Amino acid sequence: MFSKSRLTLYGNLWLATLIVISSCMMATGARWSTTALLFVIGVAPFVVIRMIGFRPPPASVAQVLYDVEHPVDAKK
């Protein structure tokens, strides 16, 4: 998987590209609503990736079943 610094670099490049595209759209006379919609559509995947990217993976089925079948003793 990618390191945090590489993901940050890609994210910054992604946002910089969106800003350049939005600026070009405004320079050519596009409406603000069109530019904002394009920007939101472009940022949405990045936001989803950031939300789920750094979480630990969920427990596998085998790990969950093993924990249920072998409870931890309170005496230990």
Biopython code that builds the backbone (N, CA, C, O; Angstrom):
import numpy as np
from Bio.PDB.StructureBuilder import StructureBuilder

atoms = [
    (1, "MET", "N", (0.843, -1.185, 0.000)),
    (1, "MET", "CA", (0.000, 0.000, 0.000)),
    (1, "MET", "C", (0.881, 1.238, 0.000)),
    (1, "MET", "O", (2.089, 1.151, 0.220)),
    (2, "PHE", "N", (0.292, 2.353, -0.240)),
    (2, "PHE", "CA", (1.042, 3.598, -0.286)),
    (2, "PHE", "C", (1.278, 4.150, 1.108)),
    (2, "PHE", "O", (0.482, 3.918, 2.019)),
    (3, "SER", "N", (2.362, 4.874, 1.273)),
    (3, "SER", "CA", (2.617, 5.533, 2.547)),
    (3, "SER", "C", (1.774, 6.801, 2.626)),
    (3, "SER", "O", (1.226, 7.269, 1.628)),
    (4, "LYS", "N", (1.686, 7.341, 3.830)),
    (4, "LYS", "CA", (0.880, 8.552, 4.017)),
    (4, "LYS", "C", (1.447, 9.722, 3.219)),
    (4, "LYS", "O", (0.692, 10.533, 2.684)),
    (5, "SER", "N", (2.765, 9.812, 3.140)),
    (5, "SER", "CA", (3.354, 10.939, 2.431)),
    (5, "SER", "C", (3.068, 10.852, 0.935)),
    (5, "SER", "O", (2.853, 11.875, 0.285)),
    (6, "ARG", "N", (3.064, 9.638, 0.384)),
    (6, "ARG", "CA", (2.770, 9.490, -1.042)),
    (6, "ARG", "C", (1.305, 9.811, -1.311)),
    (6, "ARG", "O", (0.987, 10.459, -2.308)),
    (7, "LEU", "N", (0.403, 9.361, -0.424)),
    (7, "LEU", "CA", (-1.012, 9.684, -0.592)),
    (7, "LEU", "C", (-1.246, 11.184, -0.472)),
    (7, "LEU", "O", (-2.069, 11.748, -1.194)),
    (8, "THR", "N", (-0.532, 11.822, 0.430)),
    (8, "THR", "CA", (-0.662, 13.269, 0.573)),
    (8, "THR", "C", (-0.182, 13.975, -0.687)),
    (8, "THR", "O", (-0.803, 14.937, -1.138)),
    (9, "LEU", "N", (0.921, 13.498, -1.254)),
    (9, "LEU", "CA", (1.432, 14.083, -2.496)),
    (9, "LEU", "C", (0.413, 13.925, -3.615)),
    (9, "LEU", "O", (0.125, 14.885, -4.330)),
    (10, "TYR", "N", (-0.136, 12.720, -3.777)),
    (10, "TYR", "CA", (-1.136, 12.499, -4.824)),
    (10, "TYR", "C", (-2.388, 13.339, -4.586)),
    (10, "TYR", "O", (-2.974, 13.872, -5.528)),
    (11, "GLY", "N", (-2.788, 13.451, -3.338)),
    (11, "GLY", "CA", (-3.954, 14.267, -3.022)),
    (11, "GLY", "C", (-3.728, 15.735, -3.344)),
    (11, "GLY", "O", (-4.614, 16.402, -3.879)),
    (12, "ASN", "N", (-2.549, 16.237, -3.020)),
    (12, "ASN", "CA", (-2.240, 17.636, -3.326)),
    (12, "ASN", "C", (-2.183, 17.875, -4.830)),
    (12, "ASN", "O", (-2.647, 18.905, -5.319)),
    (13, "LEU", "N", (-1.609, 16.914, -5.567)),
    (13, "LEU", "CA", (-1.584, 17.047, -7.028)),
    (13, "LEU", "C", (-2.991, 17.003, -7.610)),
    (13, "LEU", "O", (-3.308, 17.733, -8.549)),
    (14, "TRP", "N", (-3.825, 16.145, -7.046)),
    (14, "TRP", "CA", (-5.203, 16.038, -7.491)),
    (14, "TRP", "C", (-5.927, 17.366, -7.279)),
    (14, "TRP", "O", (-6.591, 17.867, -8.186)),
    (15, "LEU", "N", (-5.799, 17.929, -6.089)),
    (15, "LEU", "CA", (-6.475, 19.196, -5.808)),
    (15, "LEU", "C", (-5.917, 20.336, -6.644)),
    (15, "LEU", "O", (-6.672, 21.199, -7.091)),
    (16, "ALA", "N", (-4.611, 20.356, -6.861)),
    (16, "ALA", "CA", (-4.013, 21.396, -7.700)),
    (16, "ALA", "C", (-4.540, 21.301, -9.127)),
    (16, "ALA", "O", (-4.816, 22.318, -9.763)),
    (17, "THR", "N", (-4.678, 20.087, -9.623)),
    (17, "THR", "CA", (-5.229, 19.906, -10.973)),
    (17, "THR", "C", (-6.666, 20.392, -11.038)),
    (17, "THR", "O", (-7.056, 21.042, -12.008)),
    (18, "LEU", "N", (-7.460, 20.087, -10.019)),
    (18, "LEU", "CA", (-8.846, 20.567, -10.003)),
    (18, "LEU", "C", (-8.913, 22.083, -9.955)),
    (18, "LEU", "O", (-9.772, 22.689, -10.595)),
    (19, "ILE", "N", (-8.019, 22.695, -9.206)),
    (19, "ILE", "CA", (-8.006, 24.165, -9.131)),
    (19, "ILE", "C", (-7.635, 24.765, -10.474)),
    (19, "ILE", "O", (-8.225, 25.762, -10.890)),
    (20, "VAL", "N", (-6.668, 24.174, -11.156)),
    (20, "VAL", "CA", (-6.269, 24.676, -12.486)),
    (20, "VAL", "C", (-7.416, 24.513, -13.477)),
    (20, "VAL", "O", (-7.699, 25.430, -14.248)),
    (21, "ILE", "N", (-8.079, 23.361, -13.467)),
    (21, "ILE", "CA", (-9.206, 23.149, -14.379)),
    (21, "ILE", "C", (-10.335, 24.131, -14.073)),
    (21, "ILE", "O", (-10.939, 24.692, -14.987)),
    (22, "SER", "N", (-10.617, 24.338, -12.781)),
    (22, "SER", "CA", (-11.667, 25.292, -12.403)),
    (22, "SER", "C", (-11.304, 26.710, -12.824)),
    (22, "SER", "O", (-12.167, 27.465, -13.272)),
    (23, "SER", "N", (-10.042, 27.077, -12.685)),
    (23, "SER", "CA", (-9.598, 28.404, -13.100)),
    (23, "SER", "C", (-9.725, 28.585, -14.605)),
    (23, "SER", "O", (-10.145, 29.642, -15.076)),
    (24, "CYS", "N", (-9.365, 27.557, -15.353)),
    (24, "CYS", "CA", (-9.510, 27.621, -16.813)),
    (24, "CYS", "C", (-10.977, 27.741, -17.213)),
    (24, "CYS", "O", (-11.314, 28.465, -18.150)),
    (25, "MET", "N", (-11.842, 27.031, -16.502)),
    (25, "MET", "CA", (-13.268, 27.134, -16.802)),
    (25, "MET", "C", (-13.781, 28.545, -16.542)),
    (25, "MET", "O", (-14.555, 29.085, -17.332)),
    (26, "MET", "N", (-13.349, 29.139, -15.430)),
    (26, "MET", "CA", (-13.795, 30.497, -15.125)),
    (26, "MET", "C", (-13.227, 31.495, -16.129)),
    (26, "MET", "O", (-13.897, 32.464, -16.487)),
    (27, "ALA", "N", (-12.005, 31.266, -16.581)),
    (27, "ALA", "CA", (-11.391, 32.169, -17.555)),
    (27, "ALA", "C", (-12.102, 32.102, -18.903)),
    (27, "ALA", "O", (-12.126, 33.091, -19.634)),
    (28, "THR", "N", (-12.672, 30.968, -19.236)),
    (28, "THR", "CA", (-13.366, 30.833, -20.517)),
    (28, "THR", "C", (-14.823, 31.249, -20.434)),
    (28, "THR", "O", (-15.533, 31.211, -21.439)),
    (29, "GLY", "N", (-15.280, 31.646, -19.255)),
    (29, "GLY", "CA", (-16.628, 32.187, -19.123)),
    (29, "GLY", "C", (-17.672, 31.202, -18.639)),
    (29, "GLY", "O", (-18.866, 31.434, -18.832)),
    (30, "ALA", "N", (-17.267, 30.126, -18.025)),
    (30, "ALA", "CA", (-18.243, 29.177, -17.493)),
    (30, "ALA", "C", (-18.922, 29.773, -16.262)),
    (30, "ALA", "O", (-18.363, 30.640, -15.589)),
    (31, "ARG", "N", (-20.115, 29.304, -15.982)),
    (31, "ARG", "CA", (-20.841, 29.787, -14.810)),
    (31, "ARG", "C", (-20.193, 29.272, -13.540)),
    (31, "ARG", "O", (-19.497, 28.256, -13.547)),
    (32, "TRP", "N", (-20.432, 29.991, -12.438)),
    (32, "TRP", "CA", (-19.899, 29.573, -11.143)),
    (32, "TRP", "C", (-20.484, 28.224, -10.727)),
    (32, "TRP", "O", (-19.786, 27.388, -10.154)),
    (33, "SER", "N", (-21.760, 28.020, -11.018)),
    (33, "SER", "CA", (-22.398, 26.767, -10.608)),
    (33, "SER", "C", (-21.778, 25.572, -11.340)),
    (33, "SER", "O", (-21.607, 24.507, -10.747)),
    (34, "THR", "N", (-21.448, 25.738, -12.599)),
    (34, "THR", "CA", (-20.813, 24.659, -13.352)),
    (34, "THR", "C", (-19.430, 24.360, -12.795)),
    (34, "THR", "O", (-19.050, 23.199, -12.639)),
    (35, "THR", "N", (-18.691, 25.399, -12.500)),
    (35, "THR", "CA", (-17.349, 25.226, -11.947)),
    (35, "THR", "C", (-17.412, 24.564, -10.568)),
    (35, "THR", "O", (-16.625, 23.665, -10.272)),
    (36, "ALA", "N", (-18.337, 25.006, -9.736)),
    (36, "ALA", "CA", (-18.481, 24.421, -8.400)),
    (36, "ALA", "C", (-18.890, 22.958, -8.486)),
    (36, "ALA", "O", (-18.384, 22.130, -7.729)),
    (37, "LEU", "N", (-19.802, 22.628, -9.399)),
    (37, "LEU", "CA", (-20.230, 21.242, -9.560)),
    (37, "LEU", "C", (-19.065, 20.362, -10.007)),
    (37, "LEU", "O", (-18.886, 19.262, -9.484)),
    (38, "LEU", "N", (-18.282, 20.829, -10.956)),
    (38, "LEU", "CA", (-17.118, 20.067, -11.409)),
    (38, "LEU", "C", (-16.121, 19.876, -10.270)),
    (38, "LEU", "O", (-15.548, 18.797, -10.119)),
    (39, "PHE", "N", (-15.914, 20.909, -9.479)),
    (39, "PHE", "CA", (-14.979, 20.822, -8.360)),
    (39, "PHE", "C", (-15.470, 19.815, -7.318)),
    (39, "PHE", "O", (-14.680, 19.011, -6.821)),
    (40, "VAL", "N", (-16.752, 19.848, -6.983)),
    (40, "VAL", "CA", (-17.303, 18.920, -5.993)),
    (40, "VAL", "C", (-17.228, 17.485, -6.504)),
    (40, "VAL", "O", (-16.884, 16.577, -5.748)),
    (41, "ILE", "N", (-17.546, 17.272, -7.776)),
    (41, "ILE", "CA", (-17.459, 15.933, -8.353)),
    (41, "ILE", "C", (-16.014, 15.450, -8.359)),
    (41, "ILE", "O", (-15.758, 14.263, -8.156)),
    (42, "GLY", "N", (-15.085, 16.342, -8.586)),
    (42, "GLY", "CA", (-13.677, 15.965, -8.589)),
    (42, "GLY", "C", (-13.120, 15.700, -7.202)),
    (42, "GLY", "O", (-12.217, 14.877, -7.057)),
    (43, "VAL", "N", (-13.631, 16.374, -6.176)),
    (43, "VAL", "CA", (-13.125, 16.223, -4.811)),
    (43, "VAL", "C", (-13.755, 15.023, -4.098)),
    (43, "VAL", "O", (-13.146, 14.469, -3.182)),
    (44, "ALA", "N", (-14.941, 14.620, -4.494)),
    (44, "ALA", "CA", (-15.661, 13.550, -3.789)),
    (44, "ALA", "C", (-14.868, 12.238, -3.700)),
    (44, "ALA", "O", (-14.803, 11.672, -2.608)),
    (45, "PRO", "N", (-14.268, 11.724, -4.763)),
    (45, "PRO", "CA", (-13.505, 10.473, -4.612)),
    (45, "PRO", "C", (-12.319, 10.618, -3.664)),
    (45, "PRO", "O", (-12.015, 9.705, -2.897)),
    (46, "PHE", "N", (-11.660, 11.753, -3.720)),
    (46, "PHE", "CA", (-10.520, 11.999, -2.830)),
    (46, "PHE", "C", (-10.965, 11.981, -1.372)),
    (46, "PHE", "O", (-10.273, 11.424, -0.519)),
    (47, "VAL", "N", (-12.104, 12.579, -1.083)),
    (47, "VAL", "CA", (-12.616, 12.610, 0.293)),
    (47, "VAL", "C", (-12.954, 11.197, 0.764)),
    (47, "VAL", "O", (-12.646, 10.835, 1.899)),
    (48, "VAL", "N", (-13.578, 10.405, -0.088)),
    (48, "VAL", "CA", (-13.923, 9.029, 0.287)),
    (48, "VAL", "C", (-12.657, 8.215, 0.535)),
    (48, "VAL", "O", (-12.595, 7.450, 1.498)),
    (49, "ILE", "N", (-11.661, 8.368, -0.310)),
    (49, "ILE", "CA", (-10.402, 7.642, -0.135)),
    (49, "ILE", "C", (-9.745, 8.040, 1.187)),
    (49, "ILE", "O", (-9.242, 7.181, 1.911)),
    (50, "ARG", "N", (-9.746, 9.310, 1.498)),
    (50, "ARG", "CA", (-9.147, 9.762, 2.762)),
    (50, "ARG", "C", (-9.916, 9.240, 3.971)),
    (50, "ARG", "O", (-9.317, 8.953, 5.007)),
    (51, "MET", "N", (-11.241, 9.114, 3.848)),
    (51, "MET", "CA", (-12.043, 8.642, 4.975)),
    (51, "MET", "C", (-11.795, 7.169, 5.278)),
    (51, "MET", "O", (-11.768, 6.777, 6.445)),
    (52, "ILE", "N", (-11.614, 6.350, 4.251)),
    (52, "ILE", "CA", (-11.466, 4.913, 4.485)),
    (52, "ILE", "C", (-10.029, 4.436, 4.339)),
    (52, "ILE", "O", (-9.747, 3.275, 4.638)),
    (53, "GLY", "N", (-9.126, 5.270, 3.900)),
    (53, "GLY", "CA", (-7.785, 4.830, 3.568)),
    (53, "GLY", "C", (-6.896, 4.498, 4.740)),
    (53, "GLY", "O", (-6.059, 3.605, 4.606)),
    (54, "PHE", "N", (-7.014, 5.144, 5.867)),
    (54, "PHE", "CA", (-6.076, 4.968, 6.965)),
    (54, "PHE", "C", (-6.646, 4.171, 8.133)),
    (54, "PHE", "O", (-6.040, 4.128, 9.204)),
    (55, "ARG", "N", (-7.771, 3.557, 7.948)),
    (55, "ARG", "CA", (-8.351, 2.733, 9.005)),
    (55, "ARG", "C", (-7.718, 1.347, 8.966)),
    (55, "ARG", "O", (-7.320, 0.879, 7.899)),
    (56, "PRO", "N", (-7.622, 0.692, 10.109)),
    (56, "PRO", "CA", (-7.092, -0.678, 10.092)),
    (56, "PRO", "C", (-8.092, -1.610, 9.406)),
    (56, "PRO", "O", (-9.294, -1.346, 9.431)),
    (57, "PRO", "N", (-7.620, -2.684, 8.801)),
    (57, "PRO", "CA", (-8.547, -3.600, 8.135)),
    (57, "PRO", "C", (-9.459, -4.288, 9.140)),
    (57, "PRO", "O", (-9.060, -4.506, 10.284)),
    (58, "PRO", "N", (-10.667, -4.629, 8.736)),
    (58, "PRO", "CA", (-11.581, -5.295, 9.659)),
    (58, "PRO", "C", (-11.103, -6.711, 9.964)),
    (58, "PRO", "O", (-10.292, -7.278, 9.233)),
    (59, "ALA", "N", (-11.611, -7.261, 11.039)),
    (59, "ALA", "CA", (-11.254, -8.628, 11.430)),
    (59, "ALA", "C", (-11.815, -9.613, 10.411)),
    (59, "ALA", "O", (-12.912, -9.432, 9.884)),
    (60, "SER", "N", (-11.045, -10.648, 10.150)),
    (60, "SER", "CA", (-11.513, -11.672, 9.218)),
    (60, "SER", "C", (-12.537, -12.562, 9.911)),
    (60, "SER", "O", (-12.698, -12.514, 11.130)),
    (61, "VAL", "N", (-13.221, -13.369, 9.117)),
    (61, "VAL", "CA", (-14.221, -14.277, 9.673)),
    (61, "VAL", "C", (-13.558, -15.264, 10.628)),
    (61, "VAL", "O", (-14.118, -15.582, 11.677)),
    (62, "ALA", "N", (-12.371, -15.751, 10.274)),
    (62, "ALA", "CA", (-11.667, -16.703, 11.140)),
    (62, "ALA", "C", (-11.315, -16.072, 12.487)),
    (62, "ALA", "O", (-11.432, -16.728, 13.522)),
    (63, "GLN", "N", (-10.890, -14.817, 12.487)),
    (63, "GLN", "CA", (-10.561, -14.149, 13.744)),
    (63, "GLN", "C", (-11.805, -13.963, 14.612)),
    (63, "GLN", "O", (-11.749, -14.141, 15.829)),
    (64, "VAL", "N", (-12.903, -13.610, 13.998)),
    (64, "VAL", "CA", (-14.140, -13.410, 14.754)),
    (64, "VAL", "C", (-14.628, -14.730, 15.333)),
    (64, "VAL", "O", (-15.018, -14.776, 16.499)),
    (65, "LEU", "N", (-14.618, -15.809, 14.546)),
    (65, "LEU", "CA", (-15.071, -17.112, 15.043)),
    (65, "LEU", "C", (-14.160, -17.643, 16.130)),
    (65, "LEU", "O", (-14.642, -18.225, 17.102)),
    (66, "TYR", "N", (-12.870, -17.460, 15.996)),
    (66, "TYR", "CA", (-11.949, -17.946, 17.012)),
    (66, "TYR", "C", (-12.186, -17.221, 18.334)),
    (66, "TYR", "O", (-12.167, -17.850, 19.392)),
    (67, "ASP", "N", (-12.407, -15.921, 18.288)),
    (67, "ASP", "CA", (-12.664, -15.161, 19.515)),
    (67, "ASP", "C", (-13.956, -15.607, 20.184)),
    (67, "ASP", "O", (-14.037, -15.590, 21.412)),
    (68, "VAL", "N", (-14.972, -16.005, 19.419)),
    (68, "VAL", "CA", (-16.237, -16.427, 19.989)),
    (68, "VAL", "C", (-16.085, -17.811, 20.629)),
    (68, "VAL", "O", (-16.631, -18.065, 21.702)),
    (69, "GLU", "N", (-15.344, -18.701, 19.968)),
    (69, "GLU", "CA", (-15.216, -20.062, 20.465)),
    (69, "GLU", "C", (-14.228, -20.168, 21.623)),
    (69, "GLU", "O", (-14.321, -21.115, 22.403)),
    (70, "HIS", "N", (-13.293, -19.245, 21.766)),
    (70, "HIS", "CA", (-12.300, -19.280, 22.815)),
    (70, "HIS", "C", (-12.312, -17.966, 23.604)),
    (70, "HIS", "O", (-11.451, -17.109, 23.404)),
    (71, "PRO", "N", (-13.288, -17.816, 24.495)),
    (71, "PRO", "CA", (-13.347, -16.562, 25.258)),
    (71, "PRO", "C", (-12.140, -16.420, 26.188)),
    (71, "PRO", "O", (-11.553, -17.404, 26.639)),
    (72, "VAL", "N", (-11.809, -15.205, 26.446)),
    (72, "VAL", "CA", (-10.674, -14.908, 27.334)),
    (72, "VAL", "C", (-11.109, -15.088, 28.779)),
    (72, "VAL", "O", (-12.155, -14.584, 29.189)),
    (73, "ASP", "N", (-10.297, -15.814, 29.552)),
    (73, "ASP", "CA", (-10.612, -16.002, 30.965)),
    (73, "ASP", "C", (-10.296, -14.738, 31.737)),
    (73, "ASP", "O", (-9.302, -14.065, 31.465)),
    (74, "ALA", "N", (-11.141, -14.421, 32.696)),
    (74, "ALA", "CA", (-10.911, -13.241, 33.526)),
    (74, "ALA", "C", (-9.829, -13.513, 34.563)),
    (74, "ALA", "O", (-9.289, -12.570, 35.141)),
    (75, "LYS", "N", (-9.494, -14.795, 34.817)),
    (75, "LYS", "CA", (-8.507, -15.145, 35.827)),
    (75, "LYS", "C", (-7.083, -14.859, 35.376)),
    (75, "LYS", "O", (-6.201, -14.673, 36.214)),
    (76, "LYS", "N", (-6.847, -14.821, 34.105)),
    (76, "LYS", "CA", (-5.469, -14.643, 33.611)),
    (76, "LYS", "C", (-4.973, -13.265, 33.783)),
    (76, "LYS", "O", (-3.837, -12.967, 33.415)),
]
sb = StructureBuilder()
sb.init_structure("model")
sb.init_model(0)
sb.init_chain("A")
sb.init_seg("    ")
for serial, (resi, resn, name, xyz) in enumerate(atoms, 1):
    if name == "N":
        sb.init_residue(resn, " ", resi, " ")
    sb.init_atom(name, np.array(xyz, "f"), 0.0, 1.0, " ", f" {name:<3s}", serial, name[0])
structure = sb.get_structure()
